[in-house]
Amino acid sequence: MLVAQRCRRVFATAVLLTALGALAAPYATAHTVPAEFPEIVIPFYGFSAEVKQTQEQLDAATARAFELENEISALEADIRAITERLAVTAERVRAQRVVVAQAEERLAKARERYETRLIQVYKRGSFDPIGILLNSDTLPELLTRASVLSRLAEDDSEVVAELNVAAAEALYQQNTLEELLNQDQVLKRAQEERLASLDRALAAQEALVADLTEEARQALLEARRLDAQTRQRWRNATVPRGLDIPRATAVVAPYEDRTYQISAYMPRRYKTTGESWTAVSSWYGPGFDGRGTASGQVFNAVDFTCASRTLPFGTVLALTLGDRRVIVYVNDRGPYVDGRDLDLSAGAARALGFWGVTELHAEIIVPVDLVAMHSRGGRSD
């Protein structure tokens, strides 16, 4: 009976956390956006402390089963993200190989033209441009010969220049291709490690579930149902590709004197959690637009989102770089490169004014209305 009561408490807590995102929906969509823009409801991150506290009160076997269930979900999200990135990397590698082949073809043609011209000059014997000009009988003939010689010199110069450019381009593309191949190998190793971890977690979880009571099994089934429901909500929160996402500004208490750029469908008021750090950030977009993220939402490169290896999906971040500020939410896993903390969407990186890799200030924030509703026990009055 005690286990059943505890499992019911877990049900209630899980349902509350799931409902938080839905309760925040009216505020998330109550802003002025174009009528043709679809309704977007983001499942903003709730409060996991209550879940952890409830799990601590469960007997060890049931608590460990819940922990393993969460671990498995996280590993599956990692695998989904890595699989997508592997697919994009493979496409980029194929594209780069085509570019390298084209550059090599242009290089071969330029070399062939250059060698043909040298052979022609050699067959003609000595080449005396001054003599050619002095042997002109009339002024028009002199001007014509001078024009021909000038064009020949320009052609030779262009051939040499094209040869050098083609060679440099081929080398650059080859280096890019090798970098992509190295990235592919890193991602494959990461995927293999996570698959091995997932296999171990699944085996341990199955062994524990076999010893659980029927009430505890039902609790796990309910947790799985809620997880699937959350993934569906993330899919429903997808911003269709090709839309011009309107922009707006938001404030974060207690920094009311600062404004942050946001996507217009997001809340306008937030409160800091006090947790901040310097994040090494990169960006992604080309090849990923329209693909699924680890959360289930379809990636839109022009939206304000980011990938994190550890932060829960729906976590909201206030990002600052110099005098530029944006608000993004976590909807994907990554980056899978050592030394990097966040992978921003192309839209967020462009709004912050950087390309490549940079350090920026990151702070976890929460929508004000979500905090208020949680403090009132979920009531919207």
C-alpha positions as CSV (number, residue, x, y, z in Angstrom):
1,M,0.0,0.0,0.0
2,L,2.8,2.4,0.9
3,V,4.5,1.8,-2.5
4,A,1.1,2.4,-4.3
5,Q,0.7,5.7,-2.4
6,R,4.2,6.7,-3.3
7,C,3.7,5.8,-7.0
8,R,0.5,7.8,-7.1
9,R,2.5,10.8,-5.7
10,V,4.9,10.3,-8.6
11,F,1.9,10.3,-11.0
12,A,0.6,13.5,-9.5
13,T,4.0,15.2,-9.7
14,A,4.6,14.0,-13.3
15,V,1.2,15.2,-14.4
16,L,1.8,18.6,-12.7
17,L,5.1,19.0,-14.6
18,T,3.4,18.1,-17.8
19,A,0.6,20.5,-17.2
20,L,3.0,23.4,-16.5
21,G,3.8,23.8,-20.1
22,A,0.2,23.6,-21.1
23,L,-0.7,26.2,-18.5
24,A,1.9,28.5,-19.8
25,A,0.5,28.2,-23.3
26,P,-2.0,31.1,-23.2
27,Y,0.8,33.5,-22.1
28,A,3.2,32.1,-24.7
29,T,0.7,32.8,-27.6
30,A,-1.0,35.9,-26.3
31,H,1.3,38.3,-28.1
32,T,0.8,40.2,-31.3
33,V,1.9,38.1,-34.2
34,P,0.7,38.1,-37.8
35,A,-2.6,36.3,-38.2
36,E,-1.2,33.9,-40.7
37,F,1.5,32.8,-38.3
38,P,0.7,29.4,-36.7
39,E,0.1,29.0,-33.0
40,I,3.3,27.9,-31.3
41,V,3.2,26.5,-27.8
42,I,6.7,25.6,-26.4
43,P,6.7,23.0,-23.6
44,F,8.8,25.2,-21.3
45,Y,10.9,23.4,-18.7
46,G,9.1,22.9,-15.4
47,F,10.5,22.1,-12.0
48,S,12.3,18.7,-11.5
49,A,13.1,19.2,-7.8
50,E,9.8,17.7,-6.7
51,V,10.3,14.7,-8.9
52,K,13.7,14.1,-7.3
53,Q,12.3,14.6,-3.8
54,T,9.5,12.1,-4.5
55,Q,11.9,9.5,-5.9
56,E,14.1,9.8,-2.8
57,Q,11.1,8.7,-0.7
58,L,10.5,5.6,-2.8
59,D,12.1,2.3,-1.9
60,A,15.5,1.8,-3.6
61,A,14.4,-0.6,-6.3
62,T,11.6,1.6,-7.5
63,A,13.6,4.8,-7.3
64,R,16.5,3.3,-9.3
65,A,14.0,2.1,-12.0
66,F,12.8,5.7,-12.4
67,E,16.4,7.0,-12.5
68,L,17.2,4.4,-15.2
69,E,14.1,5.4,-17.2
70,N,15.3,9.0,-17.2
71,E,18.8,7.9,-18.1
72,I,17.5,5.9,-21.0
73,S,15.4,8.8,-22.3
74,A,18.4,11.0,-22.2
75,L,20.6,8.5,-24.0
76,E,17.9,8.0,-26.6
77,A,17.8,11.8,-27.2
78,D,21.6,11.8,-27.6
79,I,21.4,9.0,-30.1
80,R,18.7,10.8,-32.1
81,A,20.8,14.0,-32.2
82,I,24.0,12.2,-33.2
83,T,22.2,10.2,-35.9
84,E,20.9,13.5,-37.4
85,R,24.3,15.0,-37.2
86,L,25.9,12.0,-38.8
87,A,23.4,12.2,-41.7
88,V,24.2,15.9,-42.2
89,T,27.9,15.3,-42.0
90,A,27.7,12.5,-44.6
91,E,25.7,14.8,-47.0
92,R,28.3,17.5,-46.5
93,V,31.1,15.1,-47.2
94,R,29.5,13.9,-50.4
95,A,28.9,17.5,-51.5
96,Q,32.5,18.5,-50.7
97,R,33.8,15.5,-52.7
98,V,31.9,16.8,-55.7
99,V,33.4,20.3,-55.2
100,V,36.9,18.8,-54.9
101,A,36.4,16.8,-58.1
102,Q,35.2,19.9,-59.9
103,A,38.1,22.0,-58.7
104,E,40.5,19.2,-59.8
105,E,38.9,19.2,-63.2
106,R,39.3,23.0,-63.6
107,L,42.9,22.7,-62.4
108,A,43.6,20.0,-65.1
109,K,42.0,22.1,-67.8
110,A,43.9,25.2,-66.8
111,R,47.2,23.3,-66.8
112,E,46.4,21.8,-70.2
113,R,45.7,25.2,-71.7
114,Y,48.9,26.6,-70.2
115,E,51.0,23.8,-71.4
116,T,49.4,24.0,-74.9
117,R,50.3,27.7,-75.1
118,L,53.9,27.0,-74.1
119,I,54.2,24.3,-76.8
120,Q,52.8,26.7,-79.4
121,V,55.4,29.4,-78.5
122,Y,58.2,26.8,-78.5
123,K,57.2,25.5,-82.0
124,R,57.2,29.1,-83.4
125,G,60.9,29.5,-82.3
126,S,62.1,32.9,-80.9
127,F,59.3,35.2,-79.9
128,D,60.3,38.9,-80.5
129,P,57.4,41.2,-79.7
130,I,59.5,44.4,-80.4
131,G,60.5,43.0,-83.8
132,I,56.8,42.3,-84.6
133,L,55.9,45.9,-83.8
134,L,58.8,47.5,-85.7
135,N,58.0,45.4,-88.9
136,S,54.6,47.1,-89.1
137,D,54.2,49.1,-92.4
138,T,51.4,51.4,-91.3
139,L,50.2,52.9,-88.1
140,P,46.9,50.9,-88.1
141,E,48.9,47.7,-88.6
142,L,51.1,48.8,-85.7
143,L,48.1,49.4,-83.4
144,T,46.5,46.1,-84.5
145,R,49.7,44.1,-83.7
146,A,50.1,45.9,-80.3
147,S,46.5,45.0,-79.5
148,V,47.1,41.3,-80.4
149,L,50.2,41.2,-78.3
150,S,48.4,42.8,-75.4
151,R,45.6,40.2,-75.5
152,L,48.1,37.4,-75.7
153,A,49.9,38.7,-72.6
154,E,46.5,39.1,-70.8
155,D,45.6,35.5,-71.8
156,D,48.8,34.1,-70.4
157,S,48.3,36.1,-67.2
158,E,44.7,34.8,-66.8
159,V,45.8,31.2,-67.4
160,V,48.5,31.5,-64.7
161,A,46.1,33.2,-62.3
162,E,43.4,30.6,-62.9
163,L,45.9,27.8,-62.4
164,N,46.9,29.2,-59.0
165,V,43.3,29.8,-57.9
166,A,42.2,26.3,-58.9
167,A,45.1,24.8,-57.1
168,A,44.4,26.8,-53.9
169,E,40.7,26.0,-54.1
170,A,41.3,22.3,-54.5
171,L,43.7,22.3,-51.5
172,Y,41.1,24.2,-49.4
173,Q,38.3,21.9,-50.3
174,Q,40.4,18.9,-49.6
175,N,41.3,20.2,-46.1
176,T,37.6,20.9,-45.5
177,L,36.7,17.4,-46.6
178,E,39.3,15.9,-44.2
179,E,37.9,18.0,-41.4
180,L,34.4,16.7,-42.1
181,L,35.6,13.1,-42.2
182,N,37.3,13.6,-38.8
183,Q,34.1,15.0,-37.4
184,D,32.2,12.0,-38.8
185,Q,34.6,9.7,-37.0
186,V,34.2,11.6,-33.7
187,L,30.4,11.4,-33.9
188,K,30.5,7.7,-34.7
189,R,32.6,7.0,-31.6
190,A,30.2,9.1,-29.5
191,Q,27.2,7.2,-30.9
192,E,28.9,3.8,-30.2
193,E,29.6,4.9,-26.6
194,R,26.0,6.0,-26.0
195,L,24.6,2.9,-27.6
196,A,26.7,0.8,-25.3
197,S,25.6,2.9,-22.3
198,L,22.0,2.5,-23.5
199,D,22.3,-1.3,-23.7
200,R,23.7,-1.4,-20.2
201,A,21.0,0.9,-18.8
202,L,18.3,-1.2,-20.5
203,A,19.6,-4.4,-19.1
204,A,19.8,-3.0,-15.6
205,Q,16.3,-1.4,-15.9
206,E,14.7,-4.6,-17.2
207,A,16.2,-6.6,-14.3
208,L,14.8,-4.1,-11.8
209,V,11.4,-3.9,-13.4
210,A,11.1,-7.7,-13.1
211,D,11.2,-7.3,-9.3
212,L,8.9,-4.3,-9.0
213,T,5.3,-4.4,-7.7
214,E,2.4,-4.0,-10.1
215,E,1.9,-0.5,-8.8
216,A,5.5,0.4,-9.6
217,R,5.3,-1.0,-13.1
218,Q,2.2,1.1,-13.7
219,A,4.1,4.1,-12.5
220,L,6.8,3.4,-15.1
221,L,4.2,3.0,-17.8
222,E,2.6,6.3,-16.9
223,A,6.1,8.0,-16.9
224,R,6.6,6.6,-20.4
225,R,3.2,7.8,-21.6
226,L,3.9,11.3,-20.3
227,D,7.3,11.2,-22.0
228,A,5.7,10.3,-25.3
229,Q,3.1,12.9,-24.8
230,T,5.8,15.5,-24.2
231,R,7.6,14.5,-27.4
232,Q,4.3,14.9,-29.3
233,R,3.9,18.4,-27.8
234,W,7.4,19.3,-29.0
235,R,6.5,18.1,-32.5
236,N,3.4,20.2,-32.4
237,A,5.5,23.2,-31.4
238,T,7.4,23.1,-34.7
239,V,7.7,26.3,-36.6
240,P,7.1,25.4,-40.3
241,R,10.1,26.1,-42.6
242,G,9.9,29.1,-44.9
243,L,8.0,31.3,-42.5
244,D,9.3,34.7,-41.7
245,I,9.4,34.4,-37.9
246,P,8.5,37.8,-36.4
247,R,10.8,39.3,-33.8
248,A,10.0,41.0,-30.5
249,T,11.8,42.1,-27.3
250,A,11.6,40.8,-23.8
251,V,12.8,41.7,-20.3
252,V,14.4,39.6,-17.6
253,A,13.9,40.6,-14.0
254,P,15.8,42.1,-12.2
255,Y,17.5,43.5,-15.4
256,E,14.5,45.7,-16.5
257,D,16.9,48.1,-18.1
258,R,18.0,45.5,-20.7
259,T,16.0,44.2,-23.6
260,Y,16.5,40.8,-25.2
261,Q,15.6,39.9,-28.8
262,I,13.2,36.9,-29.0
263,S,10.9,35.1,-31.5
264,A,7.5,36.9,-31.2
265,Y,5.6,33.8,-30.1
266,M,7.7,33.5,-26.9
267,P,6.8,35.1,-23.6
268,R,7.9,38.7,-23.0
269,R,8.7,38.6,-19.3
270,Y,11.2,36.3,-17.5
271,K,12.9,36.0,-14.2
272,T,16.5,34.9,-13.7
273,T,17.3,31.8,-11.7
274,G,20.7,33.2,-10.7
275,E,22.5,30.4,-12.5
276,S,24.9,31.7,-15.2
277,W,28.2,30.9,-16.8
278,T,30.5,31.6,-19.7
279,A,29.5,29.3,-22.5
280,V,31.7,28.3,-25.4
281,S,29.3,28.4,-28.3
282,S,29.1,27.4,-31.9
283,W,26.2,27.4,-34.3
284,Y,24.6,25.1,-36.8
285,G,22.0,25.4,-39.5
286,P,23.1,24.3,-43.1
287,G,21.9,20.8,-43.7
288,F,19.9,20.6,-40.5
289,D,16.9,22.8,-41.4
290,G,13.8,20.7,-41.5
291,R,15.4,17.7,-39.7
292,G,14.1,16.4,-36.4
293,T,15.8,17.5,-33.2
294,A,16.4,15.2,-30.1
295,S,13.3,16.8,-28.4
296,G,11.0,15.9,-31.3
297,Q,10.6,19.4,-32.6
298,V,11.7,20.0,-36.2
299,F,14.7,22.2,-36.5
300,N,14.1,25.7,-38.0
301,A,17.4,27.4,-38.6
302,V,16.0,31.0,-38.4
303,D,14.3,30.5,-35.0
304,F,16.0,31.2,-31.7
305,T,16.9,27.8,-30.3
306,C,20.0,25.9,-29.2
307,A,21.4,22.5,-28.4
308,S,22.9,21.4,-25.1
309,R,24.3,18.1,-24.0
310,T,23.0,18.4,-20.4
311,L,20.3,21.1,-20.0
312,P,16.7,19.7,-20.1
313,F,14.6,20.4,-23.2
314,G,12.6,23.6,-22.8
315,T,15.3,25.3,-20.6
316,V,15.3,29.0,-21.5
317,L,18.6,30.8,-21.7
318,A,19.4,34.6,-21.8
319,L,22.5,35.0,-24.0
320,T,24.7,38.1,-24.1
321,L,27.6,38.8,-26.5
322,G,28.9,42.4,-26.2
323,D,25.9,44.7,-26.5
324,R,23.7,42.1,-28.2
325,R,21.2,39.9,-26.3
326,V,18.9,37.1,-27.3
327,I,16.7,34.5,-25.5
328,V,16.7,30.9,-26.8
329,Y,15.3,27.6,-25.6
330,V,16.9,24.2,-25.6
331,N,15.4,21.8,-28.1
332,D,18.3,19.6,-29.2
333,R,21.4,17.7,-28.0
334,G,24.9,18.8,-28.8
335,P,27.5,20.1,-29.6
336,Y,29.5,16.9,-29.8
337,V,32.9,18.7,-29.9
338,D,35.1,18.8,-26.9
339,G,35.3,22.2,-25.2
340,R,32.0,23.5,-26.5
341,D,28.9,24.1,-24.4
342,L,26.1,25.3,-26.7
343,D,25.2,24.9,-30.4
344,L,23.1,27.9,-31.4
345,S,20.7,28.0,-34.4
346,A,21.9,30.1,-37.3
347,G,19.2,32.7,-36.5
348,A,20.4,33.1,-32.9
349,A,24.1,33.3,-33.9
350,R,23.3,35.9,-36.5
351,A,21.3,38.0,-34.0
352,L,24.3,37.9,-31.6
353,G,26.6,38.8,-34.5
354,F,29.1,35.9,-34.6
355,W,30.1,33.1,-36.9
356,G,32.3,30.2,-35.9
357,V,33.0,29.7,-32.2
358,T,32.8,32.3,-29.4
359,E,32.4,32.8,-25.7
360,L,29.2,34.4,-24.5
361,H,27.4,34.9,-21.2
362,A,24.6,32.4,-20.6
363,E,21.9,32.6,-17.9
364,I,19.0,30.2,-17.1
365,I,15.7,32.1,-16.9
366,V,12.1,31.1,-16.6
367,P,8.9,32.7,-17.9
368,V,7.3,34.9,-15.2
369,D,3.8,33.5,-15.6
370,L,5.1,29.9,-15.4
371,V,6.7,30.7,-12.0
372,A,3.5,32.4,-10.8
373,M,1.3,29.5,-11.8
374,H,3.7,27.0,-10.1
375,S,3.6,29.0,-6.9
376,R,-0.2,29.0,-6.9
377,G,-0.3,25.2,-7.3
378,G,-1.1,25.4,-11.1
379,R,-4.1,27.7,-10.8
380,S,-4.5,30.3,-13.5
381,D,-6.6,32.7,-11.4
